[in-house]
Amino acid sequence: MDLEECINKRRSIRNFQSKAVEKEKILKLIESAQMAPSWKNSQVSRFFVISSEKVRKEIANCLASFNQENTKNAPVIIVSTVVKNISGFEKDGSYSTHLKDGFQYFDNGLQVQNLCLEAYNLGLGTLIMGIYDEEKIRSLLNIPKDQEIVAVIGVGYPNIEPKMPKRLEVDEVVKFF
Ligand SMILES: Cc1cc2nc3c(=O)[nH]c(=O)nc-3n(C[C@H](O)[C@H](O)[C@H](O)COP(=O)(O)O)c2cc1C
């Protein structure tokens, strides 16, 4: 599939088939996430893949109720974290730029976007979710203290083909000098 098609046709999926996702496809998603650029190639994102029914249900209970509903059939949930205080930081722990600790989240976003585009390429759908009980997920997955959860992503075969939510026109978001 060509890149244009992936970029334009990927949508957030809020209705999944319960069909399992092949482990090779999950590994390919993470491999593609790893190809993203990152601050000094620091690669601070980590991925916790949940496909066991028991743990998936426990994680689902940590999501906002509308997200629980949207991902109720998603067979896989991926929790993405960053190892804190590396990307965007100097060796002495001070911030490298005016964005302070922002670059670690920037890096994670680039990786998660690669993951979502690859998912579309493989016939899978994704839903990035930003609202969840971070403490509960941290404890369920035993996430180390030096990592912070950034995104929870539902993954599975889509059961719908959503329309694209309207985008701003290019001339509304660009200035040339
Ligand atoms: C950081 C982030 C957090 C999001 N959180 C949620 C969420 O909690 N629930 C949800 O249904 N969609 C969530 N979305 C999906 C957006 O609503 C969606 O990307 C946007 O409406 C554009 O639609 P599209 O992805 O189909 O192009 C999130 C997206 C991003 C990037």
The ligand as an SDF file (V2000), in Angstrom:
LIG
                    3D

 31 33  0  0  0  0  0  0  0  0999 V2000
   -3.4150   12.2310   21.8740 C   0  0  0  0  0  0  0  0  0  0  0  0
   -4.7300   11.7000   21.3800 C   0  0  0  0  0  0  0  0  0  0  0  0
   -5.6940   11.2940   22.2940 C   0  0  0  0  0  0  0  0  0  0  0  0
   -6.9260   10.7930   21.8370 C   0  0  0  0  0  0  0  0  0  0  0  0
   -7.8300   10.3420   22.7640 N   0  0  0  0  0  0  0  0  0  0  0  0
   -8.9790    9.7690   22.3310 C   0  0  0  0  0  0  0  0  0  0  0  0
   -9.8860    9.1870   23.2630 C   0  0  0  0  0  0  0  0  0  0  0  0
   -9.6510    9.1810   24.4750 O   0  0  0  0  0  0  0  0  0  0  0  0
  -11.0100    8.6240   22.7650 N   0  0  0  0  0  0  0  0  0  0  0  0
  -11.3130    8.5990   21.4250 C   0  0  0  0  0  0  0  0  0  0  0  0
  -12.3660    8.0660   21.0430 O   0  0  0  0  0  0  0  0  0  0  0  0
  -10.4610    9.1620   20.5130 N   0  0  0  0  0  0  0  0  0  0  0  0
   -9.3100    9.7200   20.9300 C   0  0  0  0  0  0  0  0  0  0  0  0
   -8.4070   10.2270   20.0090 N   0  0  0  0  0  0  0  0  0  0  0  0
   -8.7090   10.1460   18.5570 C   0  0  0  0  0  0  0  0  0  0  0  0
   -9.0820   11.5030   17.9610 C   0  0  0  0  0  0  0  0  0  0  0  0
  -10.3710   11.8750   18.3910 O   0  0  0  0  0  0  0  0  0  0  0  0
   -9.0170   11.3860   16.4180 C   0  0  0  0  0  0  0  0  0  0  0  0
   -7.6840   11.1360   16.0340 O   0  0  0  0  0  0  0  0  0  0  0  0
   -9.4880   12.6610   15.7030 C   0  0  0  0  0  0  0  0  0  0  0  0
  -10.8570   12.8850   15.9370 O   0  0  0  0  0  0  0  0  0  0  0  0
   -9.2710   12.5960   14.1760 C   0  0  0  0  0  0  0  0  0  0  0  0
   -9.9070   11.4630   13.6220 O   0  0  0  0  0  0  0  0  0  0  0  0
   -9.0960   10.3490   12.8080 P   0  0  0  0  0  0  0  0  0  0  0  0
   -8.0890    9.7540   13.7550 O   0  0  0  0  0  0  0  0  0  0  0  0
  -10.1150    9.3350   12.3800 O   0  0  0  0  0  0  0  0  0  0  0  0
   -8.4480   11.0100   11.6460 O   0  0  0  0  0  0  0  0  0  0  0  0
   -7.1900   10.7260   20.4520 C   0  0  0  0  0  0  0  0  0  0  0  0
   -6.2010   11.1200   19.5400 C   0  0  0  0  0  0  0  0  0  0  0  0
   -4.9880   11.5750   19.9900 C   0  0  0  0  0  0  0  0  0  0  0  0
   -3.9090   11.9340   18.9770 C   0  0  0  0  0  0  0  0  0  0  0  0
  1  2  1  0
  2  3  1  0
  2 30  2  0
  3  4  2  0
  4  5  1  0
  4 28  1  0
  5  6  2  0
  6  7  1  0
  6 13  1  0
  7  8  2  0
  7  9  1  0
  9 10  1  0
 10 11  2  0
 10 12  1  0
 12 13  2  0
 13 14  1  0
 14 15  1  0
 14 28  1  0
 15 16  1  0
 16 17  1  0
 16 18  1  0
 18 19  1  0
 18 20  1  0
 20 21  1  0
 20 22  1  0
 22 23  1  0
 23 24  1  0
 24 25  2  0
 24 26  1  0
 24 27  1  0
 28 29  2  0
 29 30  1  0
 30 31  1  0
M  END
$$$$
